[in-house]
C-alpha cells in the first residue's frame, strides 16, 4: 500500500455505530492476551486446512507487525505444513531470494547477496533485519529437506516492471537467443519511455498502449518447447511476463476513473498467490503478507462501496470462505517509518494516538498491551456489525493529516477472521 488511492482519499465519516460503554464491556469478554505465539493456541486452532492465511499490517514501517507475522508463519510452516510465504514485494527481487531460501544452484551465494536484490523504493519495507532473519530461518529450515519439501518465499507485487521484463529476456537468452531479440523489441514499446508518466502521456495522446506487445511476450513464454509449469525456470519466466503485462494494465488504469488501477493490482496479487498454490500441488497451502487494505475483505469496507476489490475478497470468492483466513493487525500509537511523498526520503514519524471512537482507540481502552480477537461466533459478530473507523498507514504518510485519508470504515468481523492489537509499536530495524 502506498497511501489510500485517490478515489478513496477522503474522510470516511460515520454518524452512528460508535462503541458504547456497554458494547466495550461486552467486547472485553472476547479479548485473548498473549506474549508469544505459543500463547495463541485458540487462534491457531482455527487455522489448519485453509488454502491461504492472509496476514495484514496497519503500516509498512512497524517492527512488531513483521516480527509477529514471522513467528506465526514459522509455526504454520513447521506445525501446519504451509508451503510458502508470498509478500507485498516485487516478484523479480523475491524470486532471487526464493532461490537462496530453496538452495537452488543458481541462487545468490549469501543472504547479503540475496537481500541486495531488494533495490527499489521503499527499501525499508523489505530491506530490514526482521525480514532478513526470517529469510535466514527459511534457508536453514530447508537445508536438510528434499527439494520438493522446501518452503518458498515470493513477491506478489508488480511495480518492478523493468526487472520483470529483464528476467523474461534472460530466460530467452538461455533457451532461445533469437527469441530474446524479439522479446526485447516487443518490450521496447514501453521501455523506450524514460518513466511511466511519459508512457501514459503517449496513451492519452494516441489512444494506443502496449498491451498487445505485453500479451504477445507472455504467449511466447508459454509456447517455449521443453518446459512446463512444474519447472521453476519456466514458472519464473511466465510469472515475470505476467507481472510485466499486469503492471502495464495497472499503470494504464490510472487514466480511467474509479478503482481500475487499484483493482488490476489487486487481481495480480490474487492471481500470483493462486498460481503458487497450483505450483505447489493439490494439497498446497500458502501464507500472504500484505497491508490490511489488501488482505481484509474489501466488501466489508467503504473501499468496496467505492468499487475496489482486494486479495481478501477475491480469494474468498474464488476459493471459498472456509478456505481463507484473514488476520488484521493494528496499533494505537508509537513510531513508524514512512515517506512524506512517493520516493521521498525515509523518515521516522510519530504514530499519533488513534482518533476518538476509532477501532484502535476502543481497543486501547483495555488494559492489555497486546491481544487478539477471533470473529468466530455470532455473539461477537453481532456486537460488531456497525462500521467503525479503522486506521491504515501506507508508505506515504503525513501524521498531521491522517484524519483526512487514513481511516477506512469497516465492519470488523466481515473484514477479518481475527484481529491482533498491539498498543504501542516501534520502527523496523532497517539494513540501510
SEDREN-244832 format. One record per residue (C-alpha): x, y, z; residue in one letter. Coordinates in steps of 0.2 Angstrom, whole numbers, plus 5000, padded with zeros to 4 digits. Example, Ala and Ser with C-alpha at 12.3 -4.5 7.8 and 13.67 -1.06 7.14 Angstrom:
BEGIN
<pt X="5062" Y="4978" Z="5039" res="A"/>
<pt X="5068" Y="4995" Z="5036" res="S"/>
END
This chain:
BEGIN
<pt X="5000" Y="5000" Z="5000" res="X"/>
<pt X="5007" Y="5017" Z="4996" res="X"/>
<pt X="4993" Y="5028" Z="5004" res="X"/>
<pt X="4975" Y="5027" Z="5001" res="X"/>
<pt X="4972" Y="5029" Z="4982" res="X"/>
<pt X="4965" Y="5045" Z="4976" res="X"/>
<pt X="4947" Y="5038" Z="4974" res="X"/>
<pt X="4947" Y="5034" Z="4992" res="X"/>
<pt X="4957" Y="5049" Z="4999" res="X"/>
<pt X="4943" Y="5057" Z="5008" res="X"/>
<pt X="4937" Y="5057" Z="5026" res="X"/>
<pt X="4926" Y="5042" Z="5028" res="X"/>
<pt X="4913" Y="5049" Z="5041" res="X"/>
<pt X="4900" Y="5039" Z="5050" res="X"/>
<pt X="4886" Y="5046" Z="5060" res="X"/>
<pt X="4882" Y="5031" Z="5070" res="X"/>
<pt X="4889" Y="5014" Z="5076" res="X"/>
<pt X="4902" Y="5020" Z="5088" res="X"/>
<pt X="4905" Y="5009" Z="5103" res="X"/>
<pt X="4895" Y="5012" Z="5118" res="X"/>
<pt X="4902" Y="5008" Z="5136" res="X"/>
<pt X="4890" Y="4993" Z="5136" res="X"/>
<pt X="4897" Y="4987" Z="5119" res="X"/>
<pt X="4915" Y="4989" Z="5125" res="X"/>
<pt X="4911" Y="4979" Z="5141" res="X"/>
<pt X="4904" Y="4965" Z="5131" res="X"/>
<pt X="4919" Y="4965" Z="5119" res="X"/>
<pt X="4931" Y="4963" Z="5134" res="X"/>
<pt X="4924" Y="4945" Z="5136" res="X"/>
<pt X="4932" Y="4940" Z="5119" res="X"/>
<pt X="4950" Y="4948" Z="5122" res="X"/>
<pt X="4963" Y="4935" Z="5122" res="X"/>
<pt X="4980" Y="4942" Z="5129" res="X"/>
<pt X="4997" Y="4934" Z="5123" res="X"/>
<pt X="5015" Y="4937" Z="5125" res="X"/>
<pt X="5022" Y="4924" Z="5112" res="X"/>
<pt X="5014" Y="4914" Z="5098" res="X"/>
<pt X="5014" Y="4899" Z="5110" res="X"/>
<pt X="5001" Y="4908" Z="5119" res="X"/>
<pt X="4990" Y="4910" Z="5104" res="X"/>
<pt X="4983" Y="4892" Z="5104" res="X"/>
<pt X="4965" Y="4897" Z="5101" res="X"/>
<pt X="4969" Y="4907" Z="5086" res="X"/>
<pt X="4980" Y="4893" Z="5079" res="X"/>
<pt X="4966" Y="4880" Z="5082" res="X"/>
<pt X="4956" Y="4890" Z="5069" res="X"/>
<pt X="4970" Y="4889" Z="5056" res="X"/>
<pt X="4974" Y="4872" Z="5049" res="X"/>
<pt X="4967" Y="4867" Z="5032" res="X"/>
<pt X="4964" Y="4885" Z="5024" res="X"/>
<pt X="4972" Y="4886" Z="5007" res="X"/>
<pt X="4978" Y="4904" Z="5011" res="X"/>
<pt X="4981" Y="4913" Z="5028" res="X"/>
<pt X="4982" Y="4931" Z="5025" res="X"/>
<pt X="4992" Y="4942" Z="5037" res="X"/>
<pt X="4990" Y="4960" Z="5037" res="X"/>
<pt X="4998" Y="4976" Z="5044" res="X"/>
<pt X="4992" Y="4993" Z="5048" res="X"/>
<pt X="5008" Y="5001" Z="5041" res="X"/>
<pt X="5023" Y="4995" Z="5031" res="X"/>
<pt X="5036" Y="5003" Z="5044" res="X"/>
<pt X="5031" Y="4994" Z="5060" res="X"/>
<pt X="5043" Y="4981" Z="5068" res="X"/>
<pt X="5031" Y="4972" Z="5079" res="X"/>
<pt X="5020" Y="4968" Z="5064" res="X"/>
<pt X="5034" Y="4960" Z="5054" res="X"/>
<pt X="5041" Y="4951" Z="5070" res="X"/>
<pt X="5024" Y="4943" Z="5074" res="X"/>
<pt X="5020" Y="4938" Z="5057" res="X"/>
<pt X="5037" Y="4930" Z="5055" res="X"/>
<pt X="5034" Y="4920" Z="5071" res="X"/>
<pt X="5017" Y="4915" Z="5066" res="X"/>
<pt X="5022" Y="4910" Z="5049" res="X"/>
<pt X="5036" Y="4899" Z="5056" res="X"/>
<pt X="5023" Y="4890" Z="5067" res="X"/>
<pt X="5012" Y="4887" Z="5052" res="X"/>
<pt X="5026" Y="4880" Z="5042" res="X"/>
<pt X="5033" Y="4869" Z="5055" res="X"/>
<pt X="5017" Y="4863" Z="5063" res="X"/>
<pt X="5003" Y="4865" Z="5050" res="X"/>
<pt X="5013" Y="4861" Z="5034" res="X"/>
<pt X="5011" Y="4878" Z="5025" res="X"/>
<pt X="5022" Y="4878" Z="5009" res="X"/>
<pt X="5026" Y="4896" Z="5005" res="X"/>
<pt X="5026" Y="4914" Z="5011" res="X"/>
<pt X="5021" Y="4927" Z="4997" res="X"/>
<pt X="5023" Y="4946" Z="5002" res="X"/>
<pt X="5018" Y="4963" Z="4995" res="X"/>
<pt X="5035" Y="4964" Z="4987" res="X"/>
<pt X="5042" Y="4964" Z="4969" res="X"/>
<pt X="5042" Y="4947" Z="4960" res="X"/>
<pt X="5059" Y="4949" Z="4952" res="X"/>
<pt X="5068" Y="4953" Z="4969" res="X"/>
<pt X="5059" Y="4940" Z="4979" res="X"/>
<pt X="5062" Y="4926" Z="4966" res="X"/>
<pt X="5080" Y="4928" Z="4968" res="X"/>
<pt X="5078" Y="4927" Z="4987" res="X"/>
<pt X="5067" Y="4912" Z="4985" res="X"/>
<pt X="5082" Y="4904" Z="4975" res="X"/>
<pt X="5093" Y="4907" Z="4991" res="X"/>
<pt X="5079" Y="4901" Z="5003" res="X"/>
<pt X="5077" Y="4885" Z="4992" res="X"/>
<pt X="5096" Y="4881" Z="4989" res="X"/>
<pt X="5094" Y="4882" Z="4970" res="X"/>
<pt X="5110" Y="4880" Z="4960" res="X"/>
<pt X="5108" Y="4897" Z="4953" res="X"/>
<pt X="5105" Y="4905" Z="4970" res="X"/>
<pt X="5114" Y="4920" Z="4977" res="X"/>
<pt X="5129" Y="4915" Z="4987" res="X"/>
<pt X="5124" Y="4923" Z="5003" res="X"/>
<pt X="5110" Y="4931" Z="5012" res="X"/>
<pt X="5118" Y="4948" Z="5009" res="X"/>
<pt X="5119" Y="4945" Z="4991" res="X"/>
<pt X="5101" Y="4939" Z="4991" res="X"/>
<pt X="5095" Y="4954" Z="5001" res="X"/>
<pt X="5104" Y="4966" Z="4989" res="X"/>
<pt X="5091" Y="4962" Z="4975" res="X"/>
<pt X="5079" Y="4972" Z="4985" res="X"/>
<pt X="5084" Y="4989" Z="4977" res="X"/>
<pt X="5068" Y="4998" Z="4974" res="X"/>
<pt X="5059" Y="5012" Z="4985" res="X"/>
<pt X="5053" Y="5009" Z="4998" res="X"/>
<pt X="5069" Y="5000" Z="5003" res="X"/>
<pt X="5064" Y="4999" Z="5022" res="X"/>
<pt X="5049" Y="4989" Z="5018" res="X"/>
<pt X="5059" Y="4973" Z="5014" res="X"/>
<pt X="5077" Y="4978" Z="5017" res="X"/>
<pt X="5076" Y="4976" Z="5036" res="X"/>
<pt X="5083" Y="4965" Z="5049" res="X"/>
<pt X="5066" Y="4957" Z="5053" res="X"/>
<pt X="5064" Y="4951" Z="5035" res="X"/>
<pt X="5082" Y="4946" Z="5034" res="X"/>
<pt X="5081" Y="4935" Z="5050" res="X"/>
<pt X="5065" Y="4926" Z="5043" res="X"/>
<pt X="5074" Y="4923" Z="5026" res="X"/>
<pt X="5089" Y="4915" Z="5035" res="X"/>
<pt X="5077" Y="4904" Z="5046" res="X"/>
<pt X="5069" Y="4898" Z="5030" res="X"/>
<pt X="5086" Y="4894" Z="5022" res="X"/>
<pt X="5091" Y="4885" Z="5037" res="X"/>
<pt X="5074" Y="4876" Z="5038" res="X"/>
<pt X="5076" Y="4870" Z="5020" res="X"/>
<pt X="5094" Y="4864" Z="5021" res="X"/>
<pt X="5091" Y="4846" Z="5025" res="X"/>
<pt X="5074" Y="4844" Z="5016" res="X"/>
<pt X="5071" Y="4836" Z="4999" res="X"/>
<pt X="5069" Y="4849" Z="4986" res="X"/>
<pt X="5050" Y="4846" Z="4984" res="X"/>
<pt X="5048" Y="4849" Z="5003" res="X"/>
<pt X="5056" Y="4866" Z="5004" res="X"/>
<pt X="5046" Y="4881" Z="5008" res="X"/>
<pt X="5047" Y="4896" Z="4997" res="X"/>
<pt X="5047" Y="4915" Z="4998" res="X"/>
<pt X="5039" Y="4925" Z="4984" res="X"/>
<pt X="5033" Y="4943" Z="4979" res="X"/>
<pt X="5015" Y="4946" Z="4973" res="X"/>
<pt X="5018" Y="4964" Z="4968" res="X"/>
<pt X="5021" Y="4971" Z="4950" res="X"/>
<pt X="5030" Y="4988" Z="4952" res="X"/>
<pt X="5047" Y="4982" Z="4946" res="X"/>
<pt X="5041" Y="4980" Z="4928" res="X"/>
<pt X="5058" Y="4983" Z="4920" res="X"/>
<pt X="5066" Y="4970" Z="4931" res="X"/>
<pt X="5052" Y="4958" Z="4927" res="X"/>
<pt X="5055" Y="4961" Z="4908" res="X"/>
<pt X="5073" Y="4958" Z="4910" res="X"/>
<pt X="5070" Y="4941" Z="4919" res="X"/>
<pt X="5060" Y="4936" Z="4903" res="X"/>
<pt X="5073" Y="4942" Z="4892" res="X"/>
<pt X="5087" Y="4932" Z="4902" res="X"/>
<pt X="5076" Y="4917" Z="4901" res="X"/>
<pt X="5076" Y="4918" Z="4882" res="X"/>
<pt X="5094" Y="4922" Z="4880" res="X"/>
<pt X="5097" Y="4905" Z="4889" res="X"/>
<pt X="5085" Y="4894" Z="4879" res="X"/>
<pt X="5082" Y="4904" Z="4863" res="X"/>
<pt X="5093" Y="4919" Z="4859" res="X"/>
<pt X="5084" Y="4923" Z="4843" res="X"/>
<pt X="5068" Y="4924" Z="4853" res="X"/>
<pt X="5077" Y="4935" Z="4866" res="X"/>
<pt X="5079" Y="4948" Z="4852" res="X"/>
<pt X="5061" Y="4948" Z="4848" res="X"/>
<pt X="5056" Y="4950" Z="4866" res="X"/>
<pt X="5067" Y="4965" Z="4868" res="X"/>
<pt X="5060" Y="4973" Z="4853" res="X"/>
<pt X="5042" Y="4970" Z="4859" res="X"/>
<pt X="5046" Y="4977" Z="4876" res="X"/>
<pt X="5054" Y="4992" Z="4868" res="X"/>
<pt X="5036" Y="4998" Z="4866" res="X"/>
<pt X="5036" Y="5003" Z="4884" res="X"/>
<pt X="5055" Y="5003" Z="4889" res="X"/>
<pt X="5058" Y="5017" Z="4877" res="X"/>
<pt X="5050" Y="5029" Z="4888" res="X"/>
<pt X="5060" Y="5036" Z="4902" res="X"/>
<pt X="5046" Y="5035" Z="4915" res="X"/>
<pt X="5029" Y="5029" Z="4916" res="X"/>
<pt X="5022" Y="5046" Z="4915" res="X"/>
<pt X="5029" Y="5048" Z="4898" res="X"/>
<pt X="5021" Y="5031" Z="4893" res="X"/>
<pt X="5004" Y="5037" Z="4900" res="X"/>
<pt X="5005" Y="5054" Z="4890" res="X"/>
<pt X="5008" Y="5044" Z="4874" res="X"/>
<pt X="4992" Y="5033" Z="4878" res="X"/>
<pt X="4982" Y="5049" Z="4882" res="X"/>
<pt X="4988" Y="5057" Z="4865" res="X"/>
<pt X="4986" Y="5042" Z="4854" res="X"/>
<pt X="4973" Y="5031" Z="4862" res="X"/>
<pt X="4985" Y="5016" Z="4860" res="X"/>
<pt X="4996" Y="5007" Z="4873" res="X"/>
<pt X="5007" Y="4992" Z="4873" res="X"/>
<pt X="4995" Y="4979" Z="4880" res="X"/>
<pt X="4996" Y="4969" Z="4864" res="X"/>
<pt X="5015" Y="4968" Z="4865" res="X"/>
<pt X="5015" Y="4963" Z="4883" res="X"/>
<pt X="5002" Y="4949" Z="4879" res="X"/>
<pt X="5012" Y="4943" Z="4865" res="X"/>
<pt X="5028" Y="4940" Z="4875" res="X"/>
<pt X="5018" Y="4931" Z="4888" res="X"/>
<pt X="5012" Y="4919" Z="4874" res="X"/>
<pt X="5029" Y="4917" Z="4868" res="X"/>
<pt X="5035" Y="4911" Z="4885" res="X"/>
<pt X="5020" Y="4899" Z="4886" res="X"/>
<pt X="5024" Y="4892" Z="4869" res="X"/>
<pt X="5043" Y="4888" Z="4873" res="X"/>
<pt X="5047" Y="4870" Z="4869" res="X"/>
<pt X="5054" Y="4858" Z="4883" res="X"/>
<pt X="5046" Y="4867" Z="4898" res="X"/>
<pt X="5031" Y="4865" Z="4908" res="X"/>
<pt X="5023" Y="4874" Z="4923" res="X"/>
<pt X="5031" Y="4862" Z="4936" res="X"/>
<pt X="5049" Y="4869" Z="4932" res="X"/>
<pt X="5055" Y="4884" Z="4942" res="X"/>
<pt X="5064" Y="4892" Z="4927" res="X"/>
<pt X="5049" Y="4892" Z="4916" res="X"/>
<pt X="5037" Y="4896" Z="4931" res="X"/>
<pt X="5048" Y="4911" Z="4935" res="X"/>
<pt X="5049" Y="4917" Z="4917" res="X"/>
<pt X="5030" Y="4915" Z="4915" res="X"/>
<pt X="5026" Y="4925" Z="4931" res="X"/>
<pt X="5039" Y="4938" Z="4926" res="X"/>
<pt X="5030" Y="4940" Z="4910" res="X"/>
<pt X="5013" Y="4941" Z="4919" res="X"/>
<pt X="5020" Y="4954" Z="4931" res="X"/>
<pt X="5026" Y="4965" Z="4916" res="X"/>
<pt X="5009" Y="4963" Z="4907" res="X"/>
<pt X="4999" Y="4967" Z="4923" res="X"/>
<pt X="5010" Y="4982" Z="4928" res="X"/>
<pt X="5006" Y="4990" Z="4911" res="X"/>
<pt X="4987" Y="4987" Z="4914" res="X"/>
<pt X="4989" Y="4994" Z="4932" res="X"/>
<pt X="4998" Y="5010" Z="4926" res="X"/>
<pt X="4986" Y="5012" Z="4911" res="X"/>
<pt X="4971" Y="5011" Z="4924" res="X"/>
<pt X="4977" Y="5027" Z="4931" res="X"/>
<pt X="4969" Y="5035" Z="4916" res="X"/>
<pt X="4952" Y="5028" Z="4920" res="X"/>
<pt X="4940" Y="5034" Z="4933" res="X"/>
<pt X="4937" Y="5025" Z="4949" res="X"/>
<pt X="4946" Y="5009" Z="4955" res="X"/>
<pt X="4953" Y="5002" Z="4939" res="X"/>
<pt X="4971" Y="5004" Z="4943" res="X"/>
<pt X="4969" Y="4998" Z="4961" res="X"/>
<pt X="4959" Y="4983" Z="4955" res="X"/>
<pt X="4971" Y="4977" Z="4942" res="X"/>
<pt X="4985" Y="4977" Z="4955" res="X"/>
<pt X="4973" Y="4968" Z="4967" res="X"/>
<pt X="4969" Y="4955" Z="4954" res="X"/>
<pt X="4988" Y="4952" Z="4951" res="X"/>
<pt X="4990" Y="4949" Z="4970" res="X"/>
<pt X="4977" Y="4935" Z="4970" res="X"/>
<pt X="4982" Y="4928" Z="4953" res="X"/>
<pt X="5000" Y="4926" Z="4959" res="X"/>
<pt X="4995" Y="4918" Z="4976" res="X"/>
<pt X="4984" Y="4906" Z="4966" res="X"/>
<pt X="4997" Y="4902" Z="4954" res="X"/>
<pt X="5009" Y="4897" Z="4968" res="X"/>
<pt X="4995" Y="4886" Z="4976" res="X"/>
<pt X="4994" Y="4877" Z="4959" res="X"/>
<pt X="5013" Y="4876" Z="4958" res="X"/>
<pt X="5015" Y="4868" Z="4974" res="X"/>
<pt X="5001" Y="4855" Z="4970" res="X"/>
<pt X="4983" Y="4850" Z="4975" res="X"/>
<pt X="4987" Y="4850" Z="4994" res="X"/>
<pt X="4996" Y="4866" Z="4995" res="X"/>
<pt X="4994" Y="4880" Z="5007" res="X"/>
<pt X="5001" Y="4897" Z="5007" res="X"/>
<pt X="5004" Y="4912" Z="5018" res="X"/>
<pt X="5002" Y="4930" Z="5011" res="X"/>
<pt X="5009" Y="4946" Z="5020" res="X"/>
<pt X="5001" Y="4962" Z="5014" res="X"/>
<pt X="4993" Y="4978" Z="5021" res="X"/>
<pt X="4976" Y="4977" Z="5030" res="X"/>
<pt X="4969" Y="4986" Z="5015" res="X"/>
<pt X="4974" Y="4971" Z="5004" res="X"/>
<pt X="4970" Y="4956" Z="5015" res="X"/>
<pt X="4954" Y="4961" Z="5024" res="X"/>
<pt X="4939" Y="4958" Z="5013" res="X"/>
<pt X="4935" Y="4974" Z="5004" res="X"/>
<pt X="4916" Y="4971" Z="5004" res="X"/>
<pt X="4916" Y="4975" Z="5022" res="X"/>
<pt X="4923" Y="4992" Z="5020" res="X"/>
<pt X="4920" Y="5009" Z="5011" res="X"/>
<pt X="4933" Y="5003" Z="4999" res="X"/>
<pt X="4921" Y="4990" Z="4992" res="X"/>
<pt X="4907" Y="5003" Z="4991" res="X"/>
<pt X="4919" Y="5013" Z="4980" res="X"/>
<pt X="4921" Y="4998" Z="4969" res="X"/>
<pt X="4938" Y="4992" Z="4975" res="X"/>
<pt X="4942" Y="4974" Z="4977" res="X"/>
<pt X="4957" Y="4966" Z="4985" res="X"/>
<pt X="4965" Y="4949" Z="4988" res="X"/>
<pt X="4955" Y="4946" Z="5003" res="X"/>
<pt X="4939" Y="4947" Z="4994" res="X"/>
<pt X="4945" Y="4938" Z="4978" res="X"/>
<pt X="4952" Y="4924" Z="4987" res="X"/>
<pt X="4936" Y="4921" Z="4997" res="X"/>
<pt X="4926" Y="4922" Z="4981" res="X"/>
<pt X="4936" Y="4910" Z="4972" res="X"/>
<pt X="4942" Y="4898" Z="4985" res="X"/>
<pt X="4928" Y="4899" Z="4996" res="X"/>
<pt X="4925" Y="4907" Z="5013" res="X"/>
<pt X="4931" Y="4892" Z="5023" res="X"/>
<pt X="4947" Y="4891" Z="5013" res="X"/>
<pt X="4954" Y="4908" Z="5018" res="X"/>
<pt X="4959" Y="4915" Z="5035" res="X"/>
<pt X="4962" Y="4934" Z="5036" res="X"/>
<pt X="4971" Y="4941" Z="5051" res="X"/>
<pt X="4971" Y="4960" Z="5053" res="X"/>
<pt X="4984" Y="4970" Z="5064" res="X"/>
<pt X="4983" Y="4986" Z="5072" res="X"/>
<pt X="4991" Y="4998" Z="5085" res="X"/>
<pt X="4986" Y="5013" Z="5095" res="X"/>
<pt X="5002" Y="5024" Z="5095" res="X"/>
<pt X="5021" Y="5023" Z="5093" res="X"/>
<pt X="5033" Y="5027" Z="5079" res="X"/>
<pt X="5033" Y="5022" Z="5061" res="X"/>
<pt X="5044" Y="5023" Z="5045" res="X"/>
<pt X="5037" Y="5031" Z="5030" res="X"/>
<pt X="5040" Y="5045" Z="5017" res="X"/>
<pt X="5030" Y="5061" Z="5015" res="X"/>
<pt X="5029" Y="5058" Z="4996" res="X"/>
<pt X="5032" Y="5045" Z="4983" res="X"/>
<pt X="5050" Y="5041" Z="4983" res="X"/>
<pt X="5054" Y="5053" Z="4996" res="X"/>
<pt X="5067" Y="5051" Z="5010" res="X"/>
<pt X="5064" Y="5039" Z="5024" res="X"/>
<pt X="5058" Y="5047" Z="5040" res="X"/>
<pt X="5054" Y="5041" Z="5057" res="X"/>
<pt X="5037" Y="5048" Z="5061" res="X"/>
<pt X="5026" Y="5048" Z="5077" res="X"/>
<pt X="5011" Y="5037" Z="5075" res="X"/>
<pt X="4998" Y="5048" Z="5085" res="X"/>
<pt X="4985" Y="5041" Z="5096" res="X"/>
<pt X="4971" Y="5034" Z="5086" res="X"/>
<pt X="4956" Y="5045" Z="5083" res="X"/>
<pt X="4942" Y="5045" Z="5096" res="X"/>
<pt X="4929" Y="5032" Z="5093" res="X"/>
<pt X="4940" Y="5023" Z="5081" res="X"/>
<pt X="4943" Y="5004" Z="5082" res="X"/>
<pt X="4960" Y="5006" Z="5088" res="X"/>
<pt X="4955" Y="5019" Z="5101" res="X"/>
<pt X="4942" Y="5007" Z="5108" res="X"/>
<pt X="4954" Y="4993" Z="5109" res="X"/>
<pt X="4966" Y="5004" Z="5118" res="X"/>
<pt X="4954" Y="5006" Z="5132" res="X"/>
<pt X="4958" Y="4988" Z="5138" res="X"/>
<pt X="4972" Y="4986" Z="5150" res="X"/>
<pt X="4982" Y="4973" Z="5140" res="X"/>
<pt X="4997" Y="4978" Z="5130" res="X"/>
<pt X="4993" Y="4965" Z="5116" res="X"/>
<pt X="4979" Y="4953" Z="5112" res="X"/>
<pt X="4969" Y="4946" Z="5099" res="X"/>
<pt X="4951" Y="4944" Z="5095" res="X"/>
<pt X="4943" Y="4929" Z="5085" res="X"/>
<pt X="4927" Y="4933" Z="5075" res="X"/>
<pt X="4921" Y="4915" Z="5075" res="X"/>
<pt X="4904" Y="4916" Z="5084" res="X"/>
<pt X="4888" Y="4925" Z="5082" res="X"/>
<pt X="4889" Y="4935" Z="5099" res="X"/>
<pt X="4905" Y="4945" Z="5095" res="X"/>
<pt X="4900" Y="4946" Z="5076" res="X"/>
<pt X="4883" Y="4954" Z="5081" res="X"/>
<pt X="4891" Y="4966" Z="5093" res="X"/>
<pt X="4902" Y="4972" Z="5079" res="X"/>
<pt X="4890" Y="4974" Z="5065" res="X"/>
<pt X="4891" Y="4993" Z="5064" res="X"/>
<pt X="4905" Y="5001" Z="5054" res="X"/>
<pt X="4919" Y="5009" Z="5064" res="X"/>
<pt X="4934" Y="5019" Z="5058" res="X"/>
<pt X="4949" Y="5008" Z="5056" res="X"/>
<pt X="4967" Y="5016" Z="5053" res="X"/>
<pt X="4978" Y="5012" Z="5038" res="X"/>
<pt X="4995" Y="5020" Z="5036" res="X"/>
<pt X="5004" Y="5017" Z="5019" res="X"/>
<pt X="5022" Y="5020" Z="5014" res="X"/>
<pt X="5017" Y="5038" Z="5011" res="X"/>
<pt X="5011" Y="5046" Z="5027" res="X"/>
<pt X="5008" Y="5063" Z="5034" res="X"/>
<pt X="5003" Y="5061" Z="5053" res="X"/>
<pt X="4996" Y="5078" Z="5055" res="X"/>
<pt X="4983" Y="5075" Z="5041" res="X"/>
<pt X="4979" Y="5057" Z="5045" res="X"/>
<pt X="4961" Y="5060" Z="5049" res="X"/>
<pt X="4958" Y="5066" Z="5030" res="X"/>
<pt X="4963" Y="5049" Z="5022" res="X"/>
<pt X="4970" Y="5036" Z="5034" res="X"/>
<pt X="4954" Y="5028" Z="5041" res="X"/>
<pt X="4943" Y="5016" Z="5032" res="X"/>
<pt X="4925" Y="5012" Z="5038" res="X"/>
<pt X="4925" Y="4994" Z="5042" res="X"/>
<pt X="4913" Y="4980" Z="5048" res="X"/>
<pt X="4927" Y="4971" Z="5058" res="X"/>
<pt X="4920" Y="4953" Z="5058" res="X"/>
<pt X="4916" Y="4954" Z="5040" res="X"/>
<pt X="4933" Y="4960" Z="5035" res="X"/>
<pt X="4944" Y="4949" Z="5045" res="X"/>
<pt X="4943" Y="4931" Z="5054" res="X"/>
<pt X="4954" Y="4938" Z="5068" res="X"/>
<pt X="4962" Y="4954" Z="5073" res="X"/>
<pt X="4978" Y="4957" Z="5083" res="X"/>
<pt X="4981" Y="4973" Z="5093" res="X"/>
<pt X="4997" Y="4979" Z="5099" res="X"/>
<pt X="4995" Y="4995" Z="5110" res="X"/>
<pt X="5012" Y="5003" Z="5106" res="X"/>
<pt X="5023" Y="4999" Z="5091" res="X"/>
<pt X="5040" Y="5005" Z="5085" res="X"/>
<pt X="5050" Y="5006" Z="5069" res="X"/>
<pt X="5058" Y="4992" Z="5058" res="X"/>
<pt X="5077" Y="4989" Z="5060" res="X"/>
<pt X="5082" Y="4994" Z="5043" res="X"/>
<pt X="5098" Y="4987" Z="5034" res="X"/>
<pt X="5102" Y="5004" Z="5025" res="X"/>
END
